[in-house]
Each structure stands twice: as C-alpha cells, then as structure tokens.
Amino acid sequence: MDTIDLSNLNRQFLFRRKDIGLSKAEVAAEFINSRIIGCNVVPHFKKIQDYDESFYRQFHIVISGLDSVVARRWINGMLLSLLCYDENGELDQATIIPLVDGGTEGFKGNARVILPGVTACIECTLDLYPPQVTYPLCTIANTPRLPEHCIEYVKVIQWPKENPFEVAIDGDDPNHINWI
C-alpha cells in the first residue's frame, strides 16, 4: 500500500533512486526475485490484518519489516494462533512459521528470528524495543548540540508554529524533509 520516497533510500537496501514513486512491495519482490535464483516473492497490497488465517498458513517463513510495534504484535499474535498442539500438549513442529523481524528505530537497526511457541516472541520482549527518545525543551530551544535536537526543535516548535503544509509532518514526504 506504500510507495517509495527519497527518505526511504538511506535505510532500505532494496530501493534505488529510480524506484521513487513506485510500490514498495513490487520493487522489493522484483529485487529479491532477481537476486535469488528460485525465489518467488509475491507482493501483496492489503494491510496485514486484512488477510485471514488461511493466507498466513501458506507460508514457510514470514519476513517482516513493519514500522510499528502494534503491527509487529499483530503478526506475532497471528503466527501464534496458527500453532497446533497434540493431545499431550506437545507443539506440532510442522505448524511453526518462523518470523524474521527487522526494522529501524532512529539511527539503530535490528533483526531477529522468532520461532512461535519455541523462542521468545514480540509480546514477550516488548521491553527490548528502545524507548521513545524525548529531549528537554530547554535543550532543543536554547542549547541544541546534536542533529536530533534540531530535528526535534522543528517537530515540536517550528512546524506547529509555521505549519508550512497545513498537515502533520510526514517523514516520507520529500517536501516535508526538505523544509525541515
């Protein structure tokens, strides 16, 4: 459902400048399929929660690059709900669909493999996600020392004051990023 913007290029190795404006799902699928012989990545265009259990059961592995904890928790819950147990309460290993979860938060990135029902899941490790960073107003307004302080100044003070596009900041909009 999302398209590639200039701001995506510094944090996504699948996209190039020529891809700006194109579908993220289509470009990513095409890139991977061209690089890995025998791979068949099929792009999908709905929200993850718009698909039912039968959709997710068809996969051998789910690779996630979701940008919100809410979405990560949702896909985690879906994969857990697909697990089956035998009459002795033993997990049927054939029902495990591994989740490769990765993403960026600010200037940091992470990737991990989750085996639902076997390893710690997203829900179990919420405290591993970095806390939302905030800066004291006095620092960003009077003594900014880092690029992050300047960006926060624009976000908290300058954007609401000037409201240059009459909408909230969109970090994927090149016009907004250029203004910032």
KOLBAVO-316021 format. One record per atom (N, C-alpha, C): residue in three letters; residue number from 0; x, y, z; atom name. Coordinates in nm, 2 decimals. Each point is the difference from the previous one (the first is absolute). Layout:
BEGIN
  code  pos       x       y       z  site
   ala  NUM       X       Y       Z    CA
...
This chain:
BEGIN
  code  pos       x       y       z  site
   met    0    0.08   -0.12    0.00     N
   met    0   -0.08    0.12    0.00    CA
   met    0    0.09    0.13    0.00     C
   asp    1    0.13   -0.02    0.02     N
   asp    1    0.08    0.12    0.02    CA
   asp    1    0.10    0.01   -0.13     C
   thr    2    0.04    0.13   -0.02     N
   thr    2    0.09    0.02   -0.11    CA
   thr    2    0.13    0.05    0.05     C
   ile    3    0.10   -0.01   -0.08     N
   ile    3    0.14    0.03    0.03    CA
   ile    3    0.02    0.15   -0.01     C
   asp    4    0.05    0.06    0.11     N
   asp    4    0.04    0.14    0.00    CA
   asp    4    0.15    0.02    0.01     C
   leu    5    0.05    0.12   -0.03     N
   leu    5    0.14    0.02    0.02    CA
   leu    5    0.05   -0.03    0.14     C
   ser    6   -0.08    0.03    0.10     N
   ser    6    0.05   -0.03    0.14    CA
   ser    6    0.01   -0.15    0.03     C
   asn    7   -0.05   -0.08   -0.08     N
   asn    7    0.02   -0.15    0.02    CA
   asn    7    0.13   -0.05   -0.04     C
   leu    8    0.07    0.07   -0.09     N
   leu    8    0.12   -0.05   -0.07    CA
   leu    8    0.12   -0.02    0.10     C
   asn    9    0.00    0.08    0.10     N
   asn    9    0.12   -0.01    0.10    CA
   asn    9   -0.02   -0.12    0.10     C
   arg   10   -0.12   -0.06    0.00     N
   arg   10   -0.02   -0.11    0.10    CA
   arg   10   -0.05   -0.12   -0.07     C
   gln   11   -0.01   -0.01   -0.13     N
   gln   11   -0.06   -0.12   -0.06    CA
   gln   11    0.10   -0.04   -0.12     C
   phe   12    0.06   -0.11    0.02     N
   phe   12    0.10   -0.05   -0.10    CA
   phe   12   -0.07   -0.05   -0.13     C
   leu   13   -0.13   -0.02    0.00     N
   leu   13   -0.07   -0.05   -0.12    CA
   leu   13   -0.04    0.11   -0.10     C
   phe   14    0.00    0.12    0.04     N
   phe   14   -0.05    0.11   -0.08    CA
   phe   14    0.11    0.09   -0.05     C
   arg   15   -0.02    0.05   -0.13     N
   arg   15    0.10    0.09   -0.06    CA
   arg   15   -0.08    0.13   -0.04     C
   arg   16    0.08    0.10   -0.04     N
   arg   16   -0.06    0.13   -0.04    CA
   arg   16   -0.10   -0.02   -0.11     C
   lys   17    0.02   -0.09   -0.09     N
   lys   17   -0.09   -0.02   -0.12    CA
   lys   17   -0.14   -0.06    0.05     C
   asp   18    0.00   -0.05    0.12     N
   asp   18   -0.12   -0.07    0.06    CA
   asp   18   -0.10    0.10    0.07     C
   ile   19    0.05    0.13    0.02     N
   ile   19   -0.09    0.10    0.07    CA
   ile   19   -0.13    0.01   -0.07     C
   gly   20   -0.11   -0.01    0.08     N
   gly   20   -0.13    0.01   -0.05    CA
   gly   20   -0.07   -0.14   -0.04     C
   leu   21    0.09   -0.10    0.00     N
   leu   21   -0.06   -0.14   -0.03    CA
   leu   21   -0.04   -0.07    0.13     C
   ser   22   -0.07   -0.11   -0.02     N
   ser   22   -0.05   -0.08    0.11    CA
   ser   22    0.12   -0.07    0.08     C
   lys   23    0.00    0.02    0.13     N
   lys   23    0.11   -0.07    0.08    CA
   lys   23   -0.01   -0.15   -0.02     C
   ala   24   -0.12   -0.05    0.01     N
   ala   24   -0.02   -0.15   -0.01    CA
   ala   24    0.05   -0.05   -0.14     C
   glu   25   -0.04    0.07   -0.10     N
   glu   25    0.04   -0.05   -0.14    CA
   glu   25    0.15    0.01   -0.02     C
   val   26    0.06    0.11    0.04     N
   val   26    0.14    0.02   -0.02    CA
   val   26    0.08   -0.10    0.08     C
   ala   27   -0.04   -0.02    0.13     N
   ala   27    0.07   -0.09    0.09    CA
   ala   27    0.00   -0.14   -0.06     C
   ala   28   -0.12   -0.05   -0.04     N
   ala   28   -0.02   -0.13   -0.06    CA
   ala   28    0.09   -0.02   -0.12     C
   glu   29   -0.01    0.10   -0.09     N
   glu   29    0.08   -0.01   -0.13    CA
   glu   29    0.15   -0.01    0.03     C
   phe   30    0.05    0.09    0.10     N
   phe   30    0.14    0.00    0.04    CA
   phe   30    0.04   -0.14    0.05     C
   ile   31   -0.07   -0.05    0.09     N
   ile   31    0.04   -0.13    0.07    CA
   ile   31   -0.01   -0.11   -0.10     C
   asn   32   -0.11   -0.01   -0.08     N
   asn   32   -0.01   -0.10   -0.10    CA
   asn   32    0.11    0.00   -0.11     C
   ser   33    0.05    0.12   -0.03     N
   ser   33    0.11    0.01   -0.10    CA
   ser   33    0.13   -0.04    0.06     C
   arg   34    0.02    0.01    0.13     N
   arg   34    0.13   -0.03    0.07    CA
   arg   34    0.01   -0.15    0.05     C
   ile   35   -0.12   -0.06    0.03     N
   ile   35    0.01   -0.13    0.06    CA
   ile   35   -0.07   -0.10   -0.09     C
   ile   36    0.08   -0.08   -0.07     N
   ile   36   -0.05   -0.10   -0.09    CA
   ile   36   -0.10   -0.10    0.07     C
   gly   37   -0.12   -0.02   -0.07     N
   gly   37   -0.09   -0.09    0.06    CA
   gly   37   -0.10    0.06    0.10     C
   cys   38    0.03    0.13    0.04     N
   cys   38   -0.08    0.07    0.10    CA
   cys   38   -0.13    0.05   -0.07     C
   asn   39   -0.11    0.00    0.07     N
   asn   39   -0.12    0.05   -0.06    CA
   asn   39   -0.07    0.09    0.10     C
   val   40    0.04    0.12    0.01     N
   val   40   -0.06    0.10    0.09    CA
   val   40   -0.12    0.06   -0.08     C
   val   41   -0.12   -0.01    0.06     N
   val   41   -0.12    0.06   -0.06    CA
   val   41   -0.04    0.12    0.08     C
   pro   42   -0.01    0.12   -0.06     N
   pro   42   -0.05    0.11    0.07    CA
   pro   42   -0.15    0.00    0.03     C
   his   43   -0.03    0.05    0.12     N
   his   43   -0.14    0.01    0.04    CA
   his   43   -0.03    0.14    0.04     C
   phe   44   -0.12    0.04   -0.02     N
   phe   44   -0.03    0.15    0.01    CA
   phe   44   -0.11    0.03    0.11     C
   lys   45   -0.04   -0.09    0.08     N
   lys   45   -0.09    0.03    0.11    CA
   lys   45    0.07    0.02    0.13     C
   lys   46   -0.06    0.05    0.10     N
   lys   46    0.05    0.01    0.13    CA
   lys   46    0.01   -0.14    0.05     C
   ile   47    0.10   -0.03    0.09     N
   ile   47    0.02   -0.14    0.05    CA
   ile   47   -0.12   -0.05    0.07     C
   gln   48   -0.08    0.08    0.07     N
   gln   48   -0.11   -0.05    0.07    CA
   gln   48   -0.12   -0.02   -0.09     C
   asp   49    0.01    0.03   -0.13     N
   asp   49   -0.11   -0.03   -0.10    CA
   asp   49    0.00   -0.14   -0.05     C
   tyr   50    0.10   -0.08    0.03     N
   tyr   50    0.01   -0.13   -0.04    CA
   tyr   50   -0.04   -0.10    0.11     C
   asp   51   -0.05   -0.11   -0.03     N
   asp   51   -0.05   -0.10    0.10    CA
   asp   51    0.11   -0.11    0.02     C
   glu   52   -0.04   -0.09    0.09     N
   glu   52    0.10   -0.11    0.04    CA
   glu   52    0.04   -0.08   -0.12     C
   ser   53   -0.09   -0.03   -0.09     N
   ser   53    0.04   -0.08   -0.12    CA
   ser   53    0.11    0.07   -0.08     C
   phe   54    0.00    0.13   -0.01     N
   phe   54    0.10    0.07   -0.07    CA
   phe   54    0.14   -0.02    0.07     C
   tyr   55    0.01    0.01    0.13     N
   tyr   55    0.12   -0.02    0.07    CA
   tyr   55    0.05   -0.14    0.01     C
   arg   56   -0.09   -0.10    0.00     N
   arg   56    0.04   -0.14    0.01    CA
   arg   56    0.07   -0.04   -0.13     C
   gln   57   -0.01    0.07   -0.11     N
   gln   57    0.07   -0.05   -0.12    CA
   gln   57    0.15    0.03    0.00     C
   phe   58    0.05    0.07    0.10     N
   phe   58    0.14    0.04   -0.01    CA
   phe   58    0.09   -0.09    0.09     C
   his   59    0.13   -0.01   -0.05     N
   his   59    0.10   -0.08    0.07    CA
   his   59    0.07    0.09    0.10     C
   ile   60    0.00    0.13   -0.03     N
   ile   60    0.07    0.10    0.08    CA
   ile   60   -0.06    0.13   -0.02     C
   val   61   -0.01    0.09    0.10     N
   val   61   -0.05    0.14   -0.02    CA
   val   61    0.12    0.09    0.03     C
   ile   62    0.03    0.09   -0.10     N
   ile   62    0.11    0.10    0.02    CA
   ile   62   -0.07    0.13    0.01     C
   ser   63    0.02    0.07    0.12     N
   ser   63   -0.08    0.12    0.03    CA
   ser   63    0.10    0.12    0.01     C
   gly   64   -0.04    0.11   -0.06     N
   gly   64    0.07    0.12    0.01    CA
   gly   64   -0.10    0.11    0.05     C
   leu   65   -0.09   -0.04    0.09     N
   leu   65   -0.11    0.09    0.04    CA
   leu   65    0.06    0.12    0.08     C
   asp   66   -0.07    0.11   -0.01     N
   asp   66    0.06    0.12    0.06    CA
   asp   66   -0.08    0.04    0.13     C
   ser   67   -0.08   -0.09    0.06     N
   ser   67   -0.06    0.04    0.12    CA
   ser   67   -0.01   -0.12    0.09     C
   val   68    0.01    0.02    0.13     N
   val   68   -0.01   -0.11    0.10    CA
   val   68   -0.14   -0.06    0.00     C
   val   69   -0.10    0.08   -0.03     N
   val   69   -0.14   -0.05    0.00    CA
   val   69   -0.01   -0.11   -0.12     C
   ala   70    0.06    0.04   -0.11     N
   ala   70   -0.01   -0.10   -0.12    CA
   ala   70    0.09   -0.12    0.03     C
   arg   71    0.11    0.02    0.06     N
   arg   71    0.09   -0.12    0.04    CA
   arg   71   -0.08   -0.09    0.10     C
   arg   72   -0.06    0.06    0.10     N
   arg   72   -0.08   -0.08    0.09    CA
   arg   72   -0.11   -0.08   -0.07     C
   trp   73   -0.06    0.07   -0.10     N
   trp   73   -0.11   -0.07   -0.07    CA
   trp   73    0.05   -0.12   -0.07     C
   ile   74    0.10    0.01   -0.08     N
   ile   74    0.05   -0.11   -0.08    CA
   ile   74    0.05   -0.11    0.09     C
   asn   75    0.07    0.04    0.11     N
   asn   75    0.04   -0.10    0.11    CA
   asn   75   -0.12   -0.08    0.05     C
   gly   76   -0.11    0.07    0.03     N
   gly   76   -0.12   -0.07    0.05    CA
   gly   76   -0.06   -0.09   -0.10     C
   met   77    0.00    0.04   -0.13     N
   met   77   -0.05   -0.08   -0.11    CA
   met   77    0.08   -0.13   -0.01     C
   leu   78    0.13    0.01    0.00     N
   leu   78    0.08   -0.12   -0.01    CA
   leu   78   -0.01   -0.09    0.12     C
   leu   79   -0.02    0.06    0.12     N
   leu   79   -0.02   -0.09    0.12    CA
   leu   79   -0.13   -0.07   -0.01     C
   ser   80   -0.11    0.07   -0.06     N
   ser   80   -0.13   -0.06   -0.01    CA
   ser   80    0.00   -0.12   -0.09     C
   leu   81    0.10   -0.01   -0.09     N
   leu   81    0.00   -0.11   -0.10    CA
   leu   81    0.06   -0.13    0.06     C
   leu   82    0.06    0.01    0.12     N
   leu   82    0.07   -0.12    0.06    CA
   leu   82   -0.11   -0.10    0.04     C
   cys   83    0.04   -0.13   -0.02     N
   cys   83   -0.09   -0.11    0.03    CA
   cys   83    0.08   -0.09    0.10     C
   tyr   84   -0.07   -0.05    0.10     N
   tyr   84    0.06   -0.09    0.10    CA
   tyr   84   -0.08   -0.13   -0.01     C
   asp   85    0.08   -0.11    0.03     N
   asp   85   -0.06   -0.13    0.00    CA
   asp   85   -0.08   -0.03    0.14     C
   glu   86   -0.05   -0.12    0.01     N
   glu   86   -0.08   -0.03    0.12    CA
   glu   86    0.08    0.00    0.13     C
   asn   87    0.13    0.00   -0.01     N
   asn   87    0.09    0.00    0.12    CA
   asn   87    0.05    0.14    0.03     C
   gly   88   -0.05    0.10   -0.08     N
   gly   88    0.05    0.14    0.02    CA
   gly   88    0.13    0.03   -0.07     C
   glu   89    0.05   -0.09   -0.08     N
   glu   89    0.12    0.02   -0.07    CA
   glu   89   -0.02    0.08   -0.13     C
   leu   90    0.09    0.10   -0.02     N
   leu   90   -0.01    0.08   -0.12    CA
   leu   90    0.03   -0.08   -0.13     C
   asp   91   -0.09    0.01   -0.09     N
   asp   91    0.02   -0.06   -0.13    CA
   asp   91    0.09    0.09   -0.08     C
   gln   92    0.13   -0.05   -0.01     N
   gln   92    0.11    0.08   -0.07    CA
   gln   92   -0.04    0.05   -0.14     C
   ala   93   -0.08   -0.08   -0.07     N
   ala   93   -0.04    0.04   -0.14    CA
   ala   93   -0.09    0.12    0.00     C
   thr   94   -0.05    0.04    0.11     N
   thr   94   -0.09    0.12    0.00    CA
   thr   94    0.08    0.13    0.03     C
   ile   95    0.13   -0.01    0.03     N
   ile   95    0.08    0.12    0.03    CA
   ile   95    0.04    0.07   -0.13     C
   ile   96   -0.04    0.13   -0.01     N
   ile   96    0.05    0.08   -0.11    CA
   ile   96    0.09    0.11    0.06     C
   pro   97    0.13   -0.02   -0.03     N
   pro   97    0.10    0.09    0.06    CA
   pro   97   -0.03    0.15   -0.05     C
   leu   98    0.03    0.09    0.09     N
   leu   98   -0.02    0.14   -0.03    CA
   leu   98    0.14    0.07    0.01     C
   val   99    0.05    0.06   -0.12     N
   val   99    0.12    0.08    0.01    CA
   val   99   -0.05    0.14    0.01     C
   asp  100    0.03    0.06    0.11     N
   asp  100   -0.05    0.14    0.03    CA
   asp  100    0.12    0.09   -0.01     C
   gly  101   -0.02    0.11   -0.07     N
   gly  101    0.11    0.10   -0.01    CA
   gly  101   -0.05    0.14   -0.02     C
   gly  102    0.07    0.09    0.03     N
   gly  102   -0.04    0.14   -0.02    CA
   gly  102    0.10    0.10    0.06     C
   thr  103   -0.03    0.12   -0.02     N
   thr  103    0.08    0.11    0.05    CA
   thr  103   -0.07    0.09    0.09     C
   glu  104    0.07    0.06    0.09     N
   glu  104   -0.05    0.09    0.10    CA
   glu  104    0.10    0.11    0.01     C
   gly  105   -0.03    0.11   -0.06     N
   gly  105    0.10    0.11    0.00    CA
   gly  105    0.12   -0.04   -0.08     C
   phe  106    0.12    0.00    0.07     N
   phe  106    0.12   -0.04   -0.07    CA
   phe  106    0.04   -0.14    0.03     C
   lys  107   -0.08   -0.08    0.06     N
   lys  107    0.03   -0.13    0.04    CA
   lys  107   -0.09   -0.10   -0.08     C
   gly  108    0.06   -0.12   -0.02     N
   gly  108   -0.08   -0.10   -0.07    CA
   gly  108    0.01   -0.13    0.08     C
   asn  109   -0.10   -0.09   -0.03     N
   asn  109    0.00   -0.13    0.07    CA
   asn  109   -0.06   -0.10   -0.09     C
   ala  110    0.04   -0.13    0.02     N
   ala  110   -0.06   -0.11   -0.07    CA
   ala  110    0.01   -0.12    0.10     C
   arg  111   -0.11   -0.08    0.00     N
   arg  111    0.00   -0.12    0.08    CA
   arg  111   -0.09   -0.10   -0.06     C
   val  112    0.02   -0.13    0.04     N
   val  112   -0.08   -0.11   -0.04    CA
   val  112   -0.08   -0.05    0.11     C
   ile  113   -0.13   -0.01   -0.02     N
   ile  113   -0.09   -0.04    0.11    CA
   ile  113   -0.07   -0.13   -0.05     C
   leu  114    0.01   -0.11    0.08     N
   leu  114   -0.06   -0.12   -0.03    CA
   leu  114   -0.13   -0.01    0.09     C
   pro  115   -0.11    0.03   -0.05     N
   pro  115   -0.12    0.01    0.09    CA
   pro  115   -0.02   -0.13    0.08     C
   gly  116   -0.02    0.01    0.13     N
   gly  116   -0.02   -0.11    0.08    CA
   gly  116    0.13   -0.06    0.05     C
   val  117    0.11    0.04   -0.05     N
   val  117    0.13   -0.05    0.04    CA
   val  117    0.09    0.10    0.06     C
   thr  118    0.02    0.11   -0.07     N
   thr  118    0.08    0.11    0.06    CA
   thr  118   -0.08    0.12    0.05     C
   ala  119    0.06    0.09    0.06     N
   ala  119   -0.07    0.12    0.05    CA
   ala  119   -0.06    0.07   -0.12     C
   cys  120   -0.13    0.05    0.02     N
   cys  120   -0.07    0.06   -0.11    CA
   cys  120    0.01    0.15    0.01     C
   ile  121   -0.06    0.07   -0.09     N
   ile  121   -0.01    0.15    0.01    CA
   ile  121   -0.06    0.05    0.13     C
   glu  122   -0.11   -0.06    0.03     N
   glu  122   -0.08    0.03    0.12    CA
   glu  122    0.09   -0.02    0.13     C
   cys  123    0.08   -0.10    0.00     N
   cys  123    0.08   -0.04    0.11    CA
   cys  123    0.12    0.09    0.02     C
   thr  124    0.03    0.08   -0.11     N
   thr  124    0.13    0.08    0.00    CA
   thr  124   -0.03    0.14   -0.03     C
   leu  125   -0.12    0.05    0.03     N
   leu  125   -0.03    0.14   -0.03    CA
   leu  125    0.10    0.10    0.07     C
   asp  126    0.06   -0.04    0.11     N
   asp  126    0.09    0.09    0.07    CA
   asp  126    0.13    0.01   -0.07     C
   leu  127    0.03   -0.08   -0.10     N
   leu  127    0.12    0.01   -0.08    CA
   leu  127    0.00    0.11   -0.10     C
   tyr  128   -0.13    0.05   -0.04     N
   tyr  128   -0.01    0.11   -0.09    CA
   tyr  128    0.05    0.13    0.07     C
   pro  129    0.08    0.08   -0.08     N
   pro  129    0.05    0.12    0.07    CA
   pro  129   -0.11    0.09    0.04     C
   pro  130    0.01    0.06    0.12     N
   pro  130   -0.10    0.10    0.04    CA
   pro  130    0.00    0.12   -0.09     C
   gln  131   -0.12    0.06   -0.02     N
   gln  131   -0.01    0.12   -0.07    CA
   gln  131    0.09    0.11    0.06     C
   val  132    0.09    0.06   -0.08     N
   val  132    0.09    0.10    0.05    CA
   val  132   -0.06    0.13    0.00     C
   thr  133    0.01    0.07    0.11     N
   thr  133   -0.05    0.14    0.01    CA
   thr  133    0.11    0.08    0.05     C
   tyr  134    0.00    0.13   -0.03     N
   tyr  134    0.10    0.09    0.04    CA
   tyr  134   -0.06    0.12    0.08     C
   pro  135    0.06    0.05    0.10     N
   pro  135   -0.05    0.11    0.08    CA
   pro  135   -0.02    0.12   -0.10     C
   leu  136   -0.11    0.07    0.02     N
   leu  136   -0.03    0.12   -0.09    CA
   leu  136    0.11    0.10    0.01     C
   cys  137    0.06    0.02    0.12     N
   cys  137    0.11    0.10    0.02    CA
   cys  137    0.12   -0.04   -0.09     C
   thr  138    0.03   -0.13   -0.01     N
   thr  138    0.11   -0.04   -0.08    CA
   thr  138   -0.02    0.02   -0.15     C
   ile  139   -0.12   -0.04   -0.05     N
   ile  139   -0.02    0.02   -0.14    CA
   ile  139   -0.02    0.14   -0.04     C
   ala  140   -0.05    0.09    0.09     N
   ala  140   -0.03    0.14   -0.03    CA
   ala  140    0.12    0.09    0.02     C
   asn  141    0.08   -0.04    0.10     N
   asn  141    0.11    0.09    0.03    CA
   asn  141    0.14   -0.05   -0.02     C
   thr  142    0.03   -0.13    0.02     N
   thr  142    0.13   -0.05   -0.02    CA
   thr  142    0.00   -0.13   -0.07     C
   pro  143   -0.04    0.00   -0.13     N
   pro  143    0.00   -0.12   -0.08    CA
   pro  143    0.14   -0.04   -0.03     C
   arg  144    0.04   -0.13    0.03     N
   arg  144    0.13   -0.05   -0.02    CA
   arg  144    0.01   -0.11   -0.10     C
   leu  145   -0.11   -0.05   -0.04     N
   leu  145    0.00   -0.12   -0.09    CA
   leu  145   -0.10    0.03   -0.11     C
   pro  146    0.02   -0.07   -0.12     N
   pro  146   -0.10    0.02   -0.11    CA
   pro  146   -0.14   -0.04    0.05     C
   glu  147   -0.01   -0.10    0.09     N
   glu  147   -0.13   -0.04    0.05    CA
   glu  147   -0.07    0.11    0.07     C
   his  148    0.08    0.09    0.07     N
   his  148   -0.06    0.11    0.07    CA
   his  148   -0.07    0.10   -0.10     C
   cys  149    0.07    0.02   -0.11     N
   cys  149   -0.05    0.09   -0.10    CA
   cys  149   -0.13   -0.05   -0.07     C
   ile  150    0.00   -0.13   -0.02     N
   ile  150   -0.12   -0.06   -0.06    CA
   ile  150   -0.11    0.00    0.10     C
   glu  151    0.03   -0.03    0.12     N
   glu  151   -0.11    0.01    0.11    CA
   glu  151   -0.05    0.14    0.01     C
   tyr  152    0.09    0.10   -0.01     N
   tyr  152   -0.04    0.14    0.00    CA
   tyr  152   -0.10    0.03   -0.11     C
   val  153    0.03   -0.04   -0.12     N
   val  153   -0.10    0.02   -0.11    CA
   val  153   -0.13   -0.07    0.03     C
   lys  154    0.01   -0.13    0.05     N
   lys  154   -0.12   -0.08    0.02    CA
   lys  154   -0.09    0.06    0.11     C
   val  155    0.06    0.05    0.11     N
   val  155   -0.08    0.04    0.12    CA
   val  155   -0.03    0.15   -0.01     C
   ile  156    0.09    0.08   -0.05     N
   ile  156   -0.02    0.15    0.00    CA
   ile  156   -0.03    0.06   -0.13     C
   gln  157    0.09   -0.02   -0.10     N
   gln  157   -0.01    0.07   -0.12    CA
   gln  157   -0.12   -0.04   -0.09     C
   trp  158   -0.02   -0.13   -0.02     N
   trp  158   -0.10   -0.06   -0.09    CA
   trp  158   -0.14    0.05    0.05     C
   pro  159   -0.03   -0.02    0.13     N
   pro  159   -0.14    0.04    0.05    CA
   pro  159   -0.01    0.16   -0.02     C
   lys  160    0.10    0.07    0.02     N
   lys  160    0.00    0.15   -0.01    CA
   lys  160   -0.03    0.04   -0.14     C
   glu  161    0.08   -0.05   -0.09     N
   glu  161   -0.01    0.04   -0.14    CA
   glu  161   -0.10   -0.08   -0.09     C
   asn  162   -0.02   -0.13    0.04     N
   asn  162   -0.09   -0.09   -0.07    CA
   asn  162    0.01    0.02   -0.15     C
   pro  163    0.12   -0.03   -0.06     N
   pro  163    0.03    0.04   -0.14    CA
   pro  163   -0.09   -0.08   -0.10     C
   phe  164   -0.05   -0.12    0.03     N
   phe  164   -0.08   -0.07   -0.09    CA
   phe  164   -0.14   -0.03    0.05     C
   glu  165   -0.03    0.06    0.11     N
   glu  165   -0.13   -0.01    0.06    CA
   glu  165   -0.04   -0.14    0.04     C
   val  166    0.09   -0.09    0.02     N
   val  166   -0.02   -0.14    0.04    CA
   val  166    0.11   -0.03    0.10     C
   ala  167   -0.01   -0.12    0.06     N
   ala  167    0.10   -0.05    0.09    CA
   ala  167    0.13   -0.04   -0.08     C
   ile  168    0.11    0.00    0.06     N
   ile  168    0.13   -0.04   -0.06    CA
   ile  168   -0.02   -0.14   -0.05     C
   asp  169    0.04   -0.02   -0.13     N
   asp  169    0.01   -0.13   -0.06    CA
   asp  169    0.14   -0.03   -0.03     C
   gly  170    0.07   -0.09    0.07     N
   gly  170    0.14   -0.03   -0.01    CA
   gly  170    0.03   -0.06   -0.14     C
   asp  171   -0.10   -0.05   -0.07     N
   asp  171    0.03   -0.06   -0.13    CA
   asp  171   -0.03    0.10   -0.12     C
   asp  172   -0.04    0.12    0.04     N
   asp  172   -0.03    0.10   -0.11    CA
   asp  172    0.12    0.09   -0.02     C
   pro  173    0.06   -0.01   -0.12     N
   pro  173    0.13    0.07   -0.03    CA
   pro  173   -0.02    0.15    0.02     C
   asn  174   -0.12    0.06   -0.03     N
   asn  174   -0.02    0.14    0.03    CA
   asn  174    0.01    0.04    0.14     C
   his  175   -0.05   -0.09    0.09     N
   his  175    0.01    0.03    0.14    CA
   his  175    0.14   -0.01    0.05     C
   ile  176    0.07   -0.11   -0.05     N
   ile  176    0.14   -0.02    0.04    CA
   ile  176    0.09    0.12   -0.04     C
   asn  177   -0.02    0.05   -0.12     N
   asn  177    0.07    0.11   -0.05    CA
   asn  177   -0.02    0.12    0.08     C
   trp  178   -0.13    0.03    0.04     N
   trp  178   -0.03    0.11    0.08    CA
   trp  178    0.07   -0.01    0.14     C
   ile  179    0.00   -0.12    0.06     N
   ile  179    0.06   -0.02    0.13    CA
   ile  179    0.15    0.03   -0.01     C
